[in-house]
Amino acid sequence: MTSLAGMTVVVTGGSRGIGRAAVELLLESRANVAVLARDSEALRQTARLGAAAYAADVADEAAVADAFTSVEQRFGDIHGLFANAGLGLLEGPLHMLPPPDWDRVIATNVRGTYLCLRETLTRMIARRHGGSLVCTSSCVAQTAIPGVGSAYHASKGAVEAMVRSVSVDYGRFGIRCNAISPGATDTDLMWTGIDANDLDVVRQRVAESITLGRVADPVEIARAAVWLLSSDASYVTGSTVVVDGGVTVTSVLPT
């Protein structure tokens, strides 16, 4: 997408999975890309692609502020944000979920998204230019998957609500804010807690439950995020783009 050439985009959780795929697409589009992630080794590997890399936990206010300051010092204006960093745990039923586990998920998925949006918006307003913000939600914001857990479901519902709020408040500044809603995607997060010996069987079972009959490749989700970041989506804001292989439109009756 040539409309991203020369633009600066920050990608959180950009060292693996959907974020890593988005980084590769953005670099192909000749954007300046800054990646925030916690995993130092994965971050170093991403940096070898040509992205600027910053080690930061998105739930840490000071670390996020420092990283955005460094991005601004290196590239100048920040034109886009892909707030993709996320955390999922095998939570189990809500009444058995320890508060620290709830707090960990909410801290990364909700607080982390808020902090990165805030840093980006502050700079866009100060420099008086518009831009595009994209946040990663999930199909579980609109559905419920048994065993996934209430904290993860709640966090993604909060992300979509935050996106709608930001889009309404900042549209007058030429700032767009949207979400992507992935379904089952072949990432480390997707297979959290699954034994390596069981992975092929579990992947096949998941694939059979999806309308398109397969799990998504991360790049298929990343393409939607990059489109929303680009001027090709110049009249799209406050929306959630569903990229789930048909999961949320499928209703299965008991037999």
C-alpha positions in Angstrom: 0.0 0.0 0.0 1.9 3.0 -1.3 -0.2 5.4 0.8 1.9 4.3 3.8 5.3 5.1 2.3 7.2 7.4 4.6 4.6 7.2 7.3 5.6 6.2 10.9 3.6 3.5 12.5 4.0 2.0 16.0 3.1 -1.7 16.4 2.8 -3.1 19.9 3.2 -6.9 20.3 5.0 -6.7 17.0 7.6 -9.3 17.6 5.5 -12.4 16.8 2.1 -13.5 15.4 -0.3 -11.0 13.9 1.9 -8.1 15.0 5.0 -9.5 13.3 3.1 -10.1 10.1 1.8 -6.5 10.2 5.4 -5.2 10.7 6.5 -7.1 7.6 3.6 -5.7 5.5 4.3 -2.2 6.7 8.0 -2.4 5.8 7.0 -3.7 2.4 4.8 -0.6 2.1 7.9 1.5 2.9 6.6 2.8 6.2 8.8 3.6 9.1 8.0 1.0 11.7 8.6 1.0 15.4 7.9 -2.1 17.4 7.1 -2.4 21.1 7.3 -5.8 22.7 8.4 -7.6 25.9 10.3 -10.6 24.5 13.8 -9.3 23.9 15.0 -12.2 21.7 11.9 -12.0 19.4 12.2 -8.3 19.4 15.8 -8.5 18.2 14.7 -10.9 15.4 12.0 -8.4 14.3 14.6 -5.5 14.4 16.6 -7.4 11.8 13.8 -6.9 9.3 14.4 -3.2 9.5 12.0 -2.0 12.2 13.1 0.1 15.2 12.7 -2.0 18.3 11.8 -0.9 21.8 11.5 -3.3 24.8 8.4 -2.3 26.8 5.6 -3.8 28.7 2.5 -1.9 27.4 0.9 -2.0 30.9 3.9 0.0 32.2 3.1 3.7 31.9 6.7 5.0 32.2 8.0 2.3 29.7 5.4 3.2 27.2 6.0 6.9 27.5 9.7 6.5 27.1 9.3 4.3 24.1 7.0 6.7 22.3 9.4 9.6 23.1 12.2 7.6 21.5 10.1 6.8 18.4 9.3 10.5 18.0 12.9 11.5 18.5 14.0 9.1 15.8 11.2 9.5 13.2 9.3 12.7 14.0 5.5 12.6 13.5 3.7 9.3 14.4 1.0 8.7 11.8 -0.3 5.4 12.9 -0.7 2.9 15.8 -1.5 -0.8 15.7 -2.2 -1.6 19.4 -1.9 -5.3 19.0 -0.2 -6.5 22.2 -2.4 -9.0 24.1 -2.4 -11.6 26.8 -4.6 -14.7 27.2 -4.6 -17.3 30.0 -6.3 -20.6 30.5 -8.7 -19.0 33.0 -11.3 -21.6 33.6 -14.7 -20.6 35.2 -15.0 -17.1 36.6 -15.6 -18.2 40.2 -12.3 -20.0 40.1 -10.3 -17.2 38.6 -7.8 -15.6 41.0 -7.9 -11.8 41.0 -4.2 -11.5 40.0 -4.9 -13.4 36.8 -7.9 -11.2 36.0 -5.6 -8.1 36.7 -2.8 -9.4 34.4 -5.2 -9.9 31.4 -6.9 -6.5 31.9 -3.6 -4.7 32.5 -2.2 -5.8 29.2 -5.3 -5.9 27.0 -7.2 -2.8 28.3 -4.7 -0.7 30.2 -2.0 -1.3 27.6 -4.3 -0.4 24.8 -5.3 2.8 26.6 -1.7 3.9 27.4 -0.6 3.4 23.8 -3.7 5.2 22.4 -3.1 8.1 24.9 0.6 8.5 23.9 -0.3 8.5 20.2 -3.3 10.8 20.5 -1.3 13.3 22.6 1.3 13.6 19.9 -1.1 13.7 17.0 -3.0 16.5 18.7 0.1 18.5 19.6 1.5 18.2 16.0 -1.9 19.0 14.5 -2.1 16.2 12.0 -4.5 13.3 11.7 -3.7 9.6 11.7 -5.1 6.1 12.1 -5.3 4.0 15.2 -6.1 0.3 15.0 -6.7 -2.0 18.0 -6.8 -5.8 18.1 -10.0 -7.1 19.5 -11.3 -10.7 19.1 -14.3 -12.6 18.0 -14.9 -13.3 21.7 -16.0 -9.6 22.1 -19.2 -10.7 20.4 -19.3 -14.4 21.2 -18.3 -16.7 24.1 -16.0 -19.6 23.9 -16.3 -22.1 26.7 -13.1 -22.3 28.8 -11.5 -19.2 27.3 -12.4 -17.2 30.4 -14.2 -14.0 31.4 -11.2 -11.7 31.7 -10.2 -12.2 28.1 -13.7 -11.9 26.9 -14.2 -8.7 29.0 -11.0 -7.2 27.9 -11.8 -7.5 24.2 -15.3 -6.1 24.7 -13.6 -3.1 26.5 -11.2 -2.6 23.5 -14.1 -2.3 21.1 -16.0 0.1 23.3 -12.8 2.2 23.7 -12.4 2.3 19.9 -15.9 3.6 19.4 -15.3 6.3 22.1 -12.0 7.4 20.6 -13.4 7.6 17.1 -16.2 9.9 18.2 -14.0 12.2 20.3 -11.1 12.6 17.8 -12.7 12.4 14.4 -12.8 16.3 14.3 -9.0 16.1 14.4 -8.8 13.9 11.4 -7.9 10.9 13.5 -9.6 7.6 12.7 -9.8 4.7 15.2 -10.9 1.2 14.3 -10.6 -2.4 15.6 -9.9 -5.7 13.9 -11.6 -8.8 15.2 -9.7 -12.0 14.4 -11.0 -15.5 14.8 -8.8 -18.5 15.3 -5.3 -17.6 14.1 -2.1 -19.7 14.1 -0.2 -17.8 16.8 1.4 -18.7 20.1 -1.4 -17.0 21.9 -4.0 -19.2 20.2 -2.4 -22.3 21.4 -1.7 -21.2 25.0 -1.6 -24.2 27.3 -1.9 -26.8 24.6 0.7 -29.6 24.8 2.9 -29.8 21.8 2.0 -33.5 21.3 -1.7 -32.5 21.1 -1.3 -29.5 18.9 -2.1 -31.1 15.5 -5.2 -32.7 16.8 -6.4 -29.6 18.5 -5.7 -27.5 15.4 -7.7 -29.9 13.2 -10.7 -29.8 15.7 -10.6 -26.0 15.7 -10.4 -25.9 11.9 -13.4 -28.1 11.6 -15.5 -25.7 13.7 -14.8 -22.7 11.4 -17.0 -21.9 8.4 -14.0 -21.7 6.0 -12.6 -25.0 7.4 -9.2 -23.7 8.5 -7.3 -21.6 11.0 -6.1 -18.2 9.7 -2.5 -17.4 8.9 -1.4 -14.3 10.9 -0.8 -12.4 7.6 -4.5 -12.7 6.7 -5.4 -10.7 9.9 -2.5 -8.3 9.5 -3.7 -7.3 6.0 -6.9 -5.9 7.5 -5.0 -3.9 10.1 -2.6 -2.5 7.5 -5.5 -1.5 5.3 -7.2 0.4 8.2 -3.9 2.1 8.9 -3.6 3.3 5.3 -5.4 6.1 3.5 -7.2 3.4 1.5 -9.5 3.2 4.5 -9.8 7.0 4.8 -13.6 7.0 5.4 -13.6 4.2 7.9 -13.7 5.0 11.7 -15.4 3.6 14.8 -15.7 0.2 13.1 -14.7 -3.3 13.9 -13.5 -5.3 10.9 -14.3 -8.9 11.5 -11.7 -11.3 10.1 -12.7 -14.6 11.6 -13.4 -17.1 8.8 -17.1 -16.9 9.5 -17.1 -17.9 13.2 -19.4 -15.1 14.5 -22.0 -15.7 11.8 -22.3 -19.4 12.4 -24.9 -20.8 14.7 -24.7 -24.5 15.5 -27.8 -26.2 17.0 -27.4 -29.3 19.2 -28.0 -32.6 17.4 
